[in-house]
Amino acid sequence: MPSVTDKLSICLLASEVAPLSKTGGLADVAAALTKHLHAVGHDVRLFTPCYSSVDRALANAQPVAGLTALPLVVGPHTYVFSLLQGRLPASSAPLYLIDCPQLYARASLYTSDPDEHLRFLGFTRAAFAVCQHLAWAPQILHCHDWHAAFAPLFLKSSYGKEPLFAGTRTLLTIHNIGYQGIFSAAHVADLGLGKDVSMLQQDDLAAGQINALRHGILYADAITTVSPTHALEIMTDEYGMGMQDSLRARREVLSGILNGVDYDEWDPRHDRYLLQHFDPNHLKVKAALKRVFMKRLELGVRGDPPLAGIVSRLAAQKGIELMYEALPKVLETRDFAFVALGSGEAQYEEFFTTLAQRFPGRVFFRRGYDDEFAHWIEATCDLFLMPSRYEPCGLNQMYSLRYGTIPVVRRTGGLADSVEHYNRDTGTGTGVVFNDFDAPALEWALNTALDLYADPVHRARLRANGMQRDFSWARQGALYEALYARLIAA
């Protein structure tokens, strides 16, 4: 059996990669895991679409001789693509960009266009084609989310017959099971399976649809999701999003690996966005930065109140509706300020807009996403709210711990795996954790956090506990390496 220290050839397929293209945590994980694997000596190559928004200069991406204007056949459709090779920013890890303007020159990374499924079938087919042209045989094909989920099926059908891929094993990582890449069965020819069309999931076909994610679950040699708790949750009817039966059938190859944190980007000791840096022994700097930030936002006109914050996609998954009742109620009875950064569903944007109008000088809302602003929220807030309905992993709660910001989270998924409820008697724990998905539970959690913050002893202990936690990719990446080794041995 290969050991964890053996050097492996690993192909990663991801629809977004930070900082070049990003809508969520997938982009951060794809980049950080690739950087880790490269740093420890593996032959790792990360493939991603070259969207029109990608800064090619930032990645130093250049056309590869002999791999320009290549035909890309996706079922009955033919496109033209070129391969650009670059490096991940702040790393020497190889990055391969699939440049196909017909598919990726759009106003956004993801669309509701009728050819959305073709965009990512094309991406997957192009990655196989590049491996063939380069005569590069990956031992591991690591596919992320539905966008690359047909790769295991393709490998077990047409590509699996080629000697180049005879030793390739597949891993599917599910970052968000709520997005499955479903399209009409009328487009079955787009898969280009020929006689292997019988390998498609027949119940879905009979219902008139094809589910990309389901086929990854059915055919990948191993399946991971991004926290151990979420791996158990997605086999239940409550959290499985229709995939629970398929996942239960493959429970023997399903596991959860908590995402790591890229501490090159998220660490108050050297955060490039901060005016000053701090560590557990210099928290007066955090307090000073908080005063600067609150003055900039015109918050906290009544002295120096605690500051709570949130950075989030504004979607039903994130539990924003729990704040409708809980947040105004606590704002009316407790002295603290609140800052929110995010965009998404109109009802949630309207809630935060109205909340800021209702509590001037105490609530600030910025619509959209701004990386610098997000870093300042993490660095300067005293509390960070994540009342998620479900959370496969979550990264902000782990960022918060490193910055001495107390996370207030619901016990689900990666939140349950990374935040331990604080025990006043023993002084152990790193945050405030609540169980029920309802407004009274969030209200209790926020009041509990404010009470703990008001006590200097508990506040200091909570911050010290959190800042000592290590979620680095050196730890989490090693778990992927061990899984790769087991797959190859099997």
Secondary structure as UniProt FT lines:
FT   TURN            4..5
FT   STRAND          9..13
FT   TURN            18..20
FT   HELIX           25..39
FT   TURN            40..41
FT   STRAND          43..49
FT   TURN            52..53
FT   TURN            56..60
FT   STRAND          62..63
FT   TURN            65..66
FT   STRAND          70..74
FT   TURN            75..76
FT   STRAND          77..87
FT   TURN            89..90
FT   STRAND          94..99
FT   HELIX           101..104
FT   TURN            114..115
FT   HELIX           116..134
FT   STRAND          140..144
FT   HELIX           146..148
FT   TURN            149..150
FT   HELIX           151..156
FT   TURN            157..158
FT   HELIX           159..161
FT   HELIX           163..165
FT   TURN            166..167
FT   STRAND          169..174
FT   TURN            177..178
FT   STRAND          182..184
FT   HELIX           185..191
FT   HELIX           194..199
FT   HELIX           202..206
FT   TURN            207..208
FT   STRAND          209..211
FT   HELIX           212..219
FT   STRAND          222..225
FT   HELIX           228..233
FT   TURN            234..235
FT   TURN            237..239
FT   TURN            241..242
FT   HELIX           244..249
FT   HELIX           251..253
FT   STRAND          254..256
FT   TURN            263..265
FT   TURN            268..270
FT   TURN            272..273
FT   TURN            280..281
FT   HELIX           283..297
FT   STRAND          307..314
FT   HELIX           316..318
FT   TURN            319..320
FT   HELIX           321..333
FT   STRAND          337..344
FT   HELIX           346..358
FT   TURN            360..362
FT   STRAND          363..367
FT   HELIX           371..380
FT   STRAND          383..386
FT   HELIX           396..402
FT   TURN            403..404
FT   STRAND          406..410
FT   HELIX           413..418
FT   TURN            424..427
FT   STRAND          431..434
FT   HELIX           439..454
FT   HELIX           456..468
FT   HELIX           473..489
//
